[in-house]
Amino acid sequence: MAARGSEAAVKNETTLELEGDRTIVISRTFNGPAHVVFDAWTRPELVERWWAPGSRAEVVSVEADVRAGGAYRYVLQPKKGQRFAFSGTYREVAPPMRLVYTVFFEPTAEGAGVPESAAAVTTVTFEERDGKTHLVSRELYPSKEVRDMVLATGMEPGMREAMDQLDELVSSLS
């Protein structure tokens, strides 16, 4: 029983903070080197293992051309409801330290996405310290209204579950 309590005490925590009127900042430390966390964040066969919160949805497909100007598309199937997708374009790819990409929400898998003016721009940094990686994801939305709408969807519990899944994956790969 003491071992269980010890494991809980060392569990990495995810934080979510609001910055200004348009930004969500998510951060977490992972027990693995930056190149492993970067790969888990970008390689389709690894992304599909953690990106959707398992209690709510599953990843149906992951396509990613991880290079500046390349595109990605992740299709999810919720346990209840219709498929939807997230897609966008990579603006900057600097392994294993930094990624910058747009994020479009497509209400259905067949949808055309949303106009670029409604897309978020996400900047993810991977800072390695003593064999662990501190990840910070800054999501800049086009307006306060769009950011608040994203928060109102209940994204936070799903994001936290997905980050826990990513943590488990990174630990298994390190």
C-alpha positions in Angstrom: 0.0 0.0 0.0 2.8 2.4 0.7 4.2 1.9 -2.8 0.9 3.0 -4.3 0.9 6.2 -2.2 4.5 6.8 -3.3 3.6 6.4 -7.0 0.8 8.9 -6.6 3.1 11.4 -4.9 5.5 11.4 -7.8 2.9 11.5 -10.6 3.6 14.4 -13.0 0.9 17.0 -13.0 -0.5 18.9 -15.9 -1.2 22.6 -15.5 -3.5 24.8 -17.5 -3.4 28.6 -17.2 -5.0 31.4 -19.1 -2.7 34.1 -20.4 -4.2 37.3 -21.5 -7.5 37.1 -23.4 -6.5 34.7 -26.1 -4.0 32.1 -24.8 -4.2 28.8 -23.1 -0.9 27.6 -21.6 -0.5 23.8 -20.8 2.6 22.5 -19.2 3.9 19.2 -17.8 7.1 17.4 -17.1 7.7 14.0 -18.6 10.1 11.3 -17.3 12.0 10.9 -20.5 14.4 12.8 -22.8 13.2 15.5 -25.1 13.7 13.4 -28.3 11.3 10.7 -26.9 8.6 13.3 -26.0 9.0 15.1 -29.3 8.7 11.7 -31.2 5.6 10.8 -29.2 4.1 14.2 -30.0 4.8 14.0 -33.8 5.1 10.4 -35.0 1.7 9.1 -36.2 2.1 5.6 -34.8 2.8 7.1 -31.4 0.3 9.9 -31.5 -2.5 7.4 -32.1 -1.6 5.7 -28.7 -2.2 8.8 -26.5 -3.9 11.8 -28.3 -7.5 11.0 -27.6 -8.7 10.6 -24.0 -9.4 6.9 -23.8 -12.4 7.2 -21.6 -14.2 9.5 -24.1 -12.9 8.7 -27.6 -10.5 6.8 -29.8 -8.1 7.9 -32.5 -9.4 6.6 -35.9 -6.5 7.9 -38.0 -3.4 10.0 -37.8 -1.7 11.5 -40.8 1.3 13.9 -40.3 3.9 15.3 -42.7 6.1 16.8 -39.9 8.0 19.5 -41.7 7.6 23.3 -42.1 4.7 23.6 -44.6 3.6 20.0 -44.0 0.1 19.2 -42.8 -1.5 16.9 -40.2 -5.0 15.5 -39.6 -6.2 13.5 -36.6 -9.6 11.9 -36.8 -11.4 10.9 -33.5 -14.5 8.8 -32.8 -16.2 9.7 -29.6 -17.9 6.9 -27.6 -21.1 8.8 -28.3 -21.6 11.0 -31.3 -20.1 11.6 -34.7 -16.5 11.6 -35.8 -14.6 14.8 -35.8 -11.0 15.9 -36.7 -8.3 18.3 -35.9 -6.0 19.4 -38.7 -3.5 22.1 -39.5 -0.2 23.0 -41.0 3.3 22.9 -39.4 4.9 26.4 -39.4 8.1 25.5 -37.6 9.7 22.1 -36.8 12.9 22.1 -34.8 13.3 18.6 -33.3 13.5 18.0 -30.4 13.0 21.5 -29.0 10.1 23.3 -30.7 7.0 22.9 -32.9 4.7 25.6 -34.2 1.5 24.6 -36.0 -2.1 25.7 -36.7 -5.1 23.9 -35.2 -8.4 23.7 -37.1 -11.4 21.9 -35.6 -13.5 20.0 -38.1 -16.9 19.1 -36.7 -17.1 15.9 -38.8 -14.5 13.7 -40.4 -15.8 14.8 -43.8 -15.8 18.5 -43.0 -13.7 21.1 -44.7 -12.4 22.5 -41.5 -12.8 26.1 -40.4 -11.3 29.2 -42.0 -7.7 30.0 -41.1 -8.9 33.1 -39.3 -10.6 30.8 -36.7 -7.6 28.6 -36.2 -5.4 28.5 -33.2 -1.6 28.7 -33.4 0.1 26.3 -31.1 3.7 26.6 -30.0 5.1 23.6 -28.1 8.6 23.7 -26.5 10.4 20.7 -25.1 13.1 21.5 -22.6 15.2 18.7 -21.3 16.6 18.9 -17.8 18.4 15.9 -16.1 16.8 13.3 -18.4 13.3 14.7 -18.0 11.4 17.0 -20.4 9.4 20.0 -19.5 6.8 20.6 -22.2 4.9 23.9 -22.6 2.1 24.2 -25.1 0.9 27.8 -25.8 -2.4 27.9 -27.8 -3.1 31.3 -29.2 -6.7 31.7 -30.4 -7.9 34.4 -32.8 -10.2 35.9 -30.1 -11.2 35.6 -26.5 -14.6 34.3 -27.7 -13.0 31.4 -29.6 -10.7 30.6 -26.6 -13.6 30.6 -24.2 -15.7 28.5 -26.6 -12.9 25.9 -26.6 -12.7 25.9 -22.8 -16.5 25.5 -22.7 -16.4 22.3 -24.7 -14.9 20.5 -21.7 -11.5 20.2 -23.4 -9.7 20.4 -20.1 -10.6 17.0 -18.6 -9.9 15.3 -21.9 -6.6 17.1 -22.3 -5.5 16.0 -18.8 -6.4 12.4 -19.5 -4.5 12.5 -22.9 -1.4 14.0 -21.1 -1.6 11.2 -18.6 -1.6 8.7 -21.5 1.3 10.5 -23.1 3.2 10.3 -19.8 2.7 6.5 -19.7 3.8 6.2 -23.3 6.9 8.3 -22.7 7.8 6.2 -19.6 7.4 3.0 -21.7 9.6 4.3 -24.5 12.4 5.7 -22.3 
